[in-house]
Amino acid sequence: MTAPESYDVIIVGSGAGGAAAAFRLARDGLRVALLEKGQPLPQDGSTLDFNQVVHEGVFKSREPWLDRNGRRFAPEEHFNLGGKTKWYGAALLRYGRHEFEADAAHQCPGWPISYEELEPYYEQAEKLLDVRQFDSEADLERIERRLARCAPPWETNALPMGLAASIVANPLEARHFDGFASVARLKADAETAFLAPLRELANLTVQTGAAVRELIGAATDATTIRGVVLEDGRELHARAIVLAAGALHSPRLLQRYLDAHRLNTVVPCANAVGRNLKYHLLTAVVGISTTSMTDLIRKTRLLTNPKLPHSSVQPLGFDGELISTLMPDFLPRPLARLLGNRAYGFFLQTEDGAHAENRVIAGSDATQGLPVIDYDVARIPAAAAEHRRLVRSFKLDLLRAGLLAFSERVGLAGTAHVSGTLSAGSDPTRSVVDSRGQVHGMKSLYVVDGSILPRSSRVNPSLTIFAWSLRAAERLAADLRTSPS
């Protein structure tokens, strides 16, 4: 029998959290294995191809799940090196200071750390991701002026973006960065910003096509995790295991382990694993003008409204061709394309509260082995009410500004912002990881992906995941340097 591969740290997943942890740990000289179940994306231009990405969904996972009513569906997940960050819209915003505090009226728990504790790692992440701002382009600037005149509560600020300044000289990439994977490396994703600079390090092993089947515990203490078993049967051992597979996938690995080793009454956080699933309440709004829209980047400003404190609006980085796919199905396609060229898209999001019954459940015999997403907006009434006000008021204000607007709600399959299922907190019975990212009651098991987020906030989660991971990995590296091998 071949001896198991041995490392200091095994990281499961290569998205924002996994790549940032690998960067910090490998740069510290530790022997790191980064495991990604998918493969590197092709560099042949197919990830920018409208038909393959949008119409055919070539690069999306087809993993089947069940919803709370037992209906089968496929979440819009991506399994590839760099994870979802290869496809994200590169809006890299910090949470506000107040979003680290509890907000009981909106069902939001507080963080176990303050904004000030994460701030240095926000700065590190922004530097590594080369975050910058772009000027408003002509069409968006005109819309902003009209909103300021007709709907003064809306406030606008520059949107921090992980895009190279040179993207404006590459129209194909500039029109296809939001929801597409860059071929020219003009978007600062996890693989480009964190993994590519490490390719010469001998102490980092990146294994793609390496799906993890289960965690391995120590022979004498099941609360100590010592390795993983891959789908192909190989075992890898390490002094520490870091979960970074994402908010839908990391909790299932832990659930299966706790069930298999009968730890649900031993580990204090067991009942919280998979719970407090958050999505953001998301709606796409398209405003149609009487004139053509020719902006290139589009996604350059963030709009907020003091009357809607848990919500934000940002333009979609979609050109007319992509916006036409958001038009109502009853419209003939030529008309949809014509209207798309006169349209501007917006992404409306509201922070959803945490509710224990909104959760991810690992597959079982009762579900034919299929995992379940049990999520119901009715459990978070304050968030649902604010999101309705957000959509209604923004559409009305766009009309006042001269744009006829319609909306489309993002459904359960839209998992771009899922979070919270291994939430960080101080109470080991209501949260899963502590302020350092270690699972309550478990030794040598850590979490660095979006599942740790106690709050979803009103902005995109990526930068906060990068920052949390850099902080957690720094502390883990310090512990491993001072502990015996």
C-alpha positions as CSV (number, residue, x, y, z in Angstrom):
1,M,0.0,0.0,0.0
2,T,1.3,3.4,-0.9
3,A,2.0,5.6,2.1
4,P,-0.3,8.7,2.4
5,E,1.0,12.0,1.2
6,S,2.0,14.2,4.2
7,Y,1.8,18.0,4.5
8,D,1.7,20.7,7.1
9,V,-1.7,21.9,5.8
10,I,-4.3,20.6,3.4
11,I,-6.7,23.2,1.9
12,V,-9.9,21.9,0.4
13,G,-11.0,24.4,-2.3
14,S,-9.2,27.0,-4.4
15,G,-11.6,30.0,-4.4
16,A,-11.2,33.2,-2.5
17,G,-10.6,31.6,0.9
18,G,-8.6,28.6,-0.3
19,A,-6.2,30.6,-2.5
20,A,-5.6,33.4,0.0
21,A,-4.8,30.8,2.7
22,A,-2.5,29.0,0.4
23,F,-0.7,32.2,-0.4
24,R,-0.2,33.1,3.3
25,L,0.8,29.6,4.4
26,A,3.1,28.7,1.5
27,R,4.8,32.0,1.7
28,D,5.5,31.2,5.3
29,G,7.4,28.1,4.2
30,L,4.8,25.5,5.3
31,R,4.2,22.4,3.1
32,V,0.8,23.0,1.6
33,A,-1.5,20.9,-0.5
34,L,-4.3,22.8,-2.2
35,L,-7.0,20.4,-3.5
36,E,-9.5,21.5,-6.2
37,K,-12.2,19.1,-7.5
38,G,-12.3,21.0,-10.8
39,Q,-9.7,21.7,-13.5
40,P,-8.0,24.9,-14.7
41,L,-10.2,26.8,-17.1
42,P,-9.2,26.7,-20.8
43,Q,-7.4,29.6,-22.2
44,D,-8.8,29.3,-25.7
45,G,-11.3,32.1,-25.4
46,S,-14.3,29.8,-24.7
47,T,-14.8,31.4,-21.2
48,L,-15.6,34.7,-23.0
49,D,-17.9,33.0,-25.5
50,F,-21.5,34.3,-25.0
51,N,-23.2,31.1,-26.3
52,Q,-21.0,28.7,-24.3
53,V,-21.1,30.7,-21.0
54,V,-24.7,32.0,-21.1
55,H,-26.8,29.9,-23.3
56,E,-25.2,26.5,-22.9
57,G,-23.9,26.9,-19.4
58,V,-20.8,24.8,-20.3
59,F,-18.8,25.8,-17.3
60,K,-21.5,25.5,-14.6
61,S,-21.8,22.5,-12.3
62,R,-24.7,20.2,-13.0
63,E,-24.6,18.7,-9.5
64,P,-28.2,17.9,-8.5
65,W,-29.8,19.2,-5.3
66,L,-33.2,19.3,-3.8
67,D,-35.1,22.3,-2.6
68,R,-37.1,22.4,0.6
69,N,-40.1,20.9,-1.2
70,G,-38.2,18.0,-2.7
71,R,-37.8,19.5,-6.2
72,R,-34.6,18.8,-8.0
73,F,-32.5,21.7,-9.3
74,A,-28.8,22.6,-10.0
75,P,-27.3,25.5,-8.2
76,E,-25.1,27.8,-10.4
77,E,-21.8,26.6,-8.9
78,H,-18.5,26.5,-10.7
79,F,-15.8,23.9,-10.0
80,N,-12.5,25.0,-11.4
81,L,-9.2,26.3,-10.3
82,G,-9.9,29.7,-8.7
83,G,-13.5,28.8,-7.9
84,K,-16.3,31.3,-8.4
85,T,-13.8,34.2,-8.4
86,K,-12.9,33.4,-12.0
87,W,-16.5,34.2,-12.9
88,Y,-17.4,37.0,-10.4
89,G,-17.9,40.6,-11.3
90,A,-14.8,41.7,-9.4
91,A,-16.6,44.2,-7.2
92,L,-14.4,44.2,-4.1
93,L,-16.0,46.1,-1.3
94,R,-15.4,46.2,2.4
95,Y,-18.2,45.6,4.9
96,G,-19.1,48.7,6.8
97,R,-18.0,48.9,10.5
98,H,-21.6,48.6,11.6
99,E,-22.0,45.4,9.7
100,F,-19.7,43.6,12.2
101,E,-22.2,44.3,15.0
102,A,-25.5,42.6,15.8
103,D,-28.7,44.0,14.4
104,A,-31.5,42.0,16.1
105,A,-34.3,43.8,14.2
106,H,-32.9,42.5,10.9
107,Q,-32.0,39.0,12.4
108,C,-28.3,39.7,12.1
109,P,-25.8,38.2,14.6
110,G,-22.6,40.1,15.3
111,W,-19.1,39.0,14.4
112,P,-16.6,37.6,16.9
113,I,-14.1,40.2,15.7
114,S,-14.4,43.9,15.0
115,Y,-14.0,45.8,11.7
116,E,-10.7,47.2,13.1
117,E,-9.3,43.6,13.6
118,L,-10.0,42.8,10.0
119,E,-9.0,46.2,8.5
120,P,-5.2,45.4,8.0
121,Y,-6.2,42.3,6.1
122,Y,-8.7,44.2,3.9
123,E,-5.7,46.4,3.1
124,Q,-3.5,43.4,2.3
125,A,-6.2,41.9,0.1
126,E,-6.8,45.1,-1.8
127,K,-3.1,45.5,-2.6
128,L,-2.8,41.9,-3.7
129,L,-5.9,42.2,-5.9
130,D,-4.7,45.6,-7.2
131,V,-8.1,47.1,-6.5
132,R,-8.9,50.4,-8.3
133,Q,-11.8,52.7,-9.2
134,F,-13.0,53.7,-12.7
135,D,-14.6,56.9,-13.6
136,S,-18.3,57.0,-14.4
137,E,-18.9,56.6,-18.1
138,A,-21.2,58.9,-20.1
139,D,-24.5,56.9,-20.0
140,L,-24.2,56.1,-16.3
141,E,-23.2,59.6,-15.4
142,R,-26.3,60.9,-17.1
143,I,-28.5,58.4,-15.2
144,E,-26.8,59.5,-11.9
145,R,-27.5,63.2,-12.6
146,R,-31.2,62.4,-13.3
147,L,-31.5,60.3,-10.2
148,A,-29.9,63.1,-8.1
149,R,-32.4,65.6,-9.5
150,C,-35.5,63.4,-9.4
151,A,-34.7,61.0,-6.5
152,P,-32.3,62.8,-4.1
153,P,-32.1,60.0,-1.4
154,W,-29.8,58.0,-3.7
155,E,-26.1,58.4,-2.9
156,T,-23.4,57.2,-5.2
157,N,-19.8,56.3,-4.6
158,A,-17.0,54.8,-6.7
159,L,-17.1,51.0,-6.8
160,P,-13.7,49.3,-6.0
161,M,-13.0,46.9,-8.8
162,G,-10.4,44.1,-9.3
163,L,-9.9,45.0,-12.9
164,A,-6.6,46.0,-14.7
165,A,-6.6,49.6,-15.8
166,S,-5.7,48.3,-19.3
167,I,-9.0,46.5,-19.7
168,V,-10.5,49.5,-21.3
169,A,-8.2,48.9,-24.3
170,N,-9.6,45.4,-24.7
171,P,-13.3,45.7,-25.5
172,L,-14.0,42.0,-25.6
173,E,-12.8,41.6,-22.1
174,A,-14.3,44.9,-20.9
175,R,-17.7,43.8,-22.1
176,H,-17.4,40.3,-20.7
177,F,-15.9,40.4,-17.2
178,D,-19.0,40.2,-15.2
179,G,-20.0,36.6,-15.2
180,F,-17.2,35.6,-17.6
181,A,-13.6,34.3,-16.9
182,S,-10.8,36.5,-18.2
183,V,-8.4,35.0,-20.7
184,A,-5.9,37.9,-20.7
185,R,-5.7,37.9,-16.9
186,L,-7.3,41.4,-16.7
187,K,-9.5,40.4,-13.7
188,A,-8.0,39.9,-10.3
189,D,-9.4,36.5,-9.3
190,A,-8.1,34.0,-6.7
191,E,-5.9,32.1,-9.2
192,T,-4.4,35.1,-10.9
193,A,-3.8,37.2,-7.8
194,F,-2.9,34.6,-5.2
195,L,-1.9,31.3,-6.8
196,A,0.0,32.3,-10.0
197,P,2.7,34.2,-8.0
198,L,3.4,31.0,-6.1
199,R,3.9,28.7,-9.0
200,E,7.7,28.4,-8.4
201,L,7.4,27.4,-4.7
202,A,8.3,23.8,-4.2
203,N,6.4,23.6,-0.9
204,L,3.0,24.3,-2.5
205,T,1.3,21.4,-4.3
206,V,-1.8,22.3,-6.3
207,Q,-3.9,19.2,-7.2
208,T,-6.8,19.7,-9.6
209,G,-9.4,17.0,-10.3
210,A,-9.0,16.1,-6.6
211,A,-12.5,15.9,-5.1
212,V,-12.5,15.2,-1.3
213,R,-14.8,12.4,-0.2
214,E,-14.4,12.5,3.5
215,L,-12.3,13.8,6.4
216,I,-10.0,11.5,8.4
217,G,-9.9,11.6,12.2
218,A,-7.1,10.6,14.5
219,A,-7.2,7.0,15.6
220,T,-7.5,7.9,19.3
221,D,-9.5,11.1,19.1
222,A,-12.2,11.7,16.5
223,T,-12.3,15.4,17.3
224,T,-8.8,15.7,15.8
225,I,-8.8,15.8,12.0
226,R,-5.7,14.3,10.5
227,G,-6.4,14.2,6.7
228,V,-8.7,13.6,3.8
229,V,-9.7,10.8,1.5
230,L,-10.1,11.7,-2.2
231,E,-12.8,10.3,-4.5
232,D,-10.1,8.2,-6.1
233,G,-9.3,6.6,-2.8
234,R,-6.0,8.3,-2.1
235,E,-5.3,9.6,1.4
236,L,-3.5,12.8,2.3
237,H,-2.5,13.6,5.9
238,A,-1.6,16.9,7.5
239,R,-1.2,18.7,10.8
240,A,-4.1,21.0,9.9
241,I,-7.0,20.8,7.5
242,V,-8.6,24.0,6.1
243,L,-12.1,23.9,4.6
244,A,-12.5,26.3,1.7
245,A,-14.9,24.5,-0.6
246,G,-17.7,27.1,-0.3
247,A,-20.8,27.6,1.8
248,L,-22.7,24.8,0.1
249,H,-19.9,22.2,0.2
250,S,-17.8,22.7,3.3
251,P,-20.6,22.1,5.7
252,R,-21.5,18.8,4.0
253,L,-18.0,17.4,4.6
254,L,-18.3,18.3,8.3
255,Q,-21.8,17.0,8.6
256,R,-20.9,13.7,7.1
257,Y,-17.9,13.4,9.4
258,L,-19.8,14.2,12.6
259,D,-22.5,11.8,11.7
260,A,-20.1,8.9,10.8
261,H,-18.2,9.3,14.1
262,R,-21.3,10.0,16.3
263,L,-20.0,13.3,17.4
264,N,-23.3,15.2,17.2
265,T,-23.7,15.2,21.0
266,V,-20.0,15.6,21.6
267,V,-19.0,18.6,19.5
268,P,-20.8,21.7,20.8
269,C,-21.3,23.3,17.4
270,A,-22.7,20.2,15.7
271,N,-26.3,21.4,15.6
272,A,-25.2,24.7,14.0
273,V,-23.4,23.1,11.1
274,G,-25.1,23.9,7.8
275,R,-27.5,26.4,9.4
276,N,-28.0,30.2,9.0
277,L,-27.6,29.9,5.2
278,K,-27.6,33.4,3.6
279,Y,-28.0,34.2,-0.1
280,H,-28.5,38.0,-0.3
281,L,-32.0,38.9,-1.6
282,L,-31.1,39.6,-5.3
283,T,-33.0,41.2,-8.1
284,A,-31.8,42.3,-11.6
285,V,-33.4,45.5,-12.8
286,V,-33.2,46.7,-16.4
287,G,-33.9,50.3,-17.3
288,I,-34.7,51.0,-21.0
289,S,-33.9,54.4,-22.5
290,T,-35.0,56.0,-25.7
291,T,-31.4,56.2,-26.8
292,S,-28.6,53.6,-27.2
293,M,-26.3,52.8,-24.3
294,T,-22.6,52.7,-25.3
295,D,-20.7,52.5,-21.9
296,L,-18.0,49.9,-21.8
297,I,-17.2,48.9,-18.2
298,R,-20.6,50.1,-16.8
299,K,-20.0,48.6,-13.3
300,T,-18.3,51.6,-11.8
301,R,-20.6,53.0,-9.1
302,L,-22.4,51.9,-5.9
303,L,-25.8,53.4,-5.1
304,T,-27.2,53.4,-1.6
305,N,-30.2,54.9,0.1
306,P,-30.4,55.9,3.8
307,K,-34.0,54.8,3.8
308,L,-32.9,51.3,2.9
309,P,-29.9,50.7,5.2
310,H,-29.4,47.0,4.4
311,S,-29.5,47.4,0.6
312,S,-27.3,48.5,-2.3
313,V,-27.5,48.9,-6.0
314,Q,-24.6,48.5,-8.5
315,P,-24.7,48.5,-12.3
316,L,-24.3,45.2,-14.1
317,G,-21.2,44.9,-16.2
318,F,-23.4,43.6,-19.1
319,D,-23.5,45.0,-22.6
320,G,-26.6,45.0,-24.8
321,E,-26.2,41.4,-25.9
322,L,-26.2,40.1,-22.4
323,I,-28.9,42.4,-21.1
324,S,-31.2,41.1,-23.9
325,T,-31.1,37.7,-22.2
326,L,-32.8,39.4,-19.2
327,M,-35.8,40.6,-21.3
328,P,-39.2,38.9,-20.8
329,D,-39.4,35.6,-22.7
330,F,-42.5,36.7,-24.6
331,L,-40.5,39.3,-26.6
332,P,-39.2,38.3,-30.0
333,R,-35.4,37.9,-29.9
334,P,-34.8,40.7,-32.4
335,L,-36.8,43.1,-30.3
336,A,-35.1,41.9,-27.1
337,R,-31.7,42.7,-28.7
338,L,-32.9,46.1,-29.9
339,L,-34.1,46.9,-26.4
340,G,-30.9,45.5,-24.9
341,N,-28.8,48.0,-26.8
342,R,-30.9,50.8,-25.2
343,A,-30.8,49.3,-21.7
344,Y,-28.7,49.6,-18.5
345,G,-28.7,46.7,-16.1
346,F,-28.6,47.0,-12.3
347,F,-28.0,44.5,-9.5
348,L,-30.1,45.1,-6.4
349,Q,-29.2,43.3,-3.2
350,T,-30.4,43.3,0.3
351,E,-28.8,41.7,3.4
352,D,-30.7,38.6,4.5
353,G,-31.0,37.8,8.2
354,A,-29.7,34.6,9.7
355,H,-32.3,32.0,10.5
356,A,-31.4,28.5,11.8
357,E,-33.9,26.7,9.5
358,N,-32.4,28.2,6.4
359,R,-29.7,25.6,5.9
360,V,-27.7,23.1,3.8
361,I,-28.3,19.4,4.6
362,A,-26.0,16.6,3.4
363,G,-27.6,13.9,1.3
364,S,-29.1,10.9,3.1
365,D,-31.1,7.8,2.2
366,A,-34.3,9.8,2.6
367,T,-33.2,12.2,-0.2
368,Q,-31.7,9.5,-2.4
369,G,-28.3,10.8,-1.5
370,L,-29.0,14.3,-2.9
371,P,-28.1,17.3,-0.7
372,V,-30.8,19.8,0.2
373,I,-31.0,23.6,0.3
374,D,-33.8,24.5,2.7
375,Y,-34.2,28.2,2.3
376,D,-37.4,30.2,2.7
377,V,-37.5,34.0,2.5
378,A,-40.6,34.0,4.7
379,R,-38.3,33.2,7.7
380,I,-36.5,36.6,7.3
381,P,-39.5,39.0,7.0
382,A,-37.6,42.2,7.7
383,A,-35.1,41.6,4.9
384,A,-37.9,40.5,2.5
385,A,-39.9,43.7,3.3
386,E,-36.9,45.9,2.7
387,H,-36.0,44.2,-0.6
388,R,-39.5,44.8,-1.9
389,R,-39.2,48.5,-1.0
390,L,-35.8,48.6,-2.7
391,V,-37.0,47.1,-6.0
392,R,-40.2,49.2,-6.0
393,S,-38.5,52.5,-5.2
394,F,-35.6,52.0,-7.6
395,K,-37.8,51.1,-10.5
396,L,-40.0,54.1,-9.8
397,D,-37.0,56.4,-9.5
398,L,-35.5,55.1,-12.8
399,L,-38.9,55.9,-14.4
400,R,-38.6,59.4,-13.0
401,A,-35.1,59.6,-14.5
402,G,-36.5,58.6,-17.9
403,L,-35.9,54.8,-18.0
404,L,-38.7,52.3,-18.2
405,A,-37.7,49.5,-15.8
406,F,-38.6,45.9,-15.2
407,S,-37.2,43.4,-12.8
408,E,-36.3,39.7,-12.5
409,R,-35.7,38.1,-9.1
410,V,-32.7,35.8,-8.8
411,G,-33.9,32.4,-7.6
412,L,-32.6,29.6,-5.5
413,A,-30.2,28.5,-8.2
414,G,-28.4,31.8,-8.0
415,T,-25.7,30.9,-5.4
416,A,-23.1,33.5,-6.2
417,H,-23.2,35.0,-2.7
418,V,-24.1,32.1,-0.5
419,S,-22.7,32.3,3.0
420,G,-23.1,31.6,6.7
421,T,-23.4,27.8,6.9
422,L,-20.3,27.5,9.2
423,S,-20.8,30.8,10.8
424,A,-18.1,32.5,13.0
425,G,-19.1,33.4,16.5
426,S,-18.2,33.3,20.2
427,D,-21.0,31.0,21.3
428,P,-20.0,27.4,20.4
429,T,-23.7,26.2,20.4
430,R,-24.9,28.9,17.9
431,S,-21.8,29.2,15.7
432,V,-19.3,26.8,14.1
433,V,-15.9,28.5,14.1
434,D,-14.2,30.8,16.5
435,S,-12.5,34.2,15.9
436,R,-9.5,32.4,14.5
437,G,-11.4,30.2,12.1
438,Q,-11.1,27.0,14.1
439,V,-14.1,24.8,14.4
440,H,-15.5,24.8,18.0
441,G,-14.7,21.6,19.8
442,M,-12.5,20.2,16.9
443,K,-8.7,20.2,16.8
444,S,-6.8,21.1,13.6
445,L,-9.9,21.9,11.5
446,Y,-10.3,25.4,10.2
447,V,-12.7,27.2,7.8
448,V,-11.8,30.2,5.5
449,D,-14.6,30.3,2.9
450,G,-17.8,32.3,2.8
451,S,-19.5,29.9,5.1
452,I,-18.0,31.7,8.1
453,L,-19.7,35.0,7.4
454,P,-22.1,35.8,10.3
455,R,-23.7,38.5,8.2
456,S,-24.1,38.8,4.4
457,S,-24.0,42.7,4.6
458,R,-25.3,44.8,1.8
459,V,-22.3,44.4,-0.5
460,N,-20.6,41.6,-2.3
461,P,-18.7,39.1,0.0
462,S,-15.5,38.3,-1.9
463,L,-13.1,40.9,-0.4
464,T,-14.2,40.0,3.1
465,I,-13.6,36.3,2.4
466,F,-10.1,37.1,1.1
467,A,-9.4,39.2,4.2
468,W,-10.7,36.7,6.7
469,S,-8.6,34.0,5.1
470,L,-5.4,36.0,5.2
471,R,-6.0,36.7,8.9
472,A,-6.9,33.1,9.8
473,A,-3.9,31.7,7.8
474,E,-1.5,34.1,9.5
475,R,-2.6,32.8,12.9
476,L,-2.6,29.2,11.8
477,A,1.0,29.6,10.4
478,A,2.1,31.0,13.7
479,D,0.6,28.1,15.6
480,L,2.2,25.5,13.3
481,R,5.6,27.1,13.6
482,T,5.6,26.9,17.4
483,S,4.0,23.4,17.7
484,P,5.9,20.1,17.2
485,S,5.6,18.5,13.8
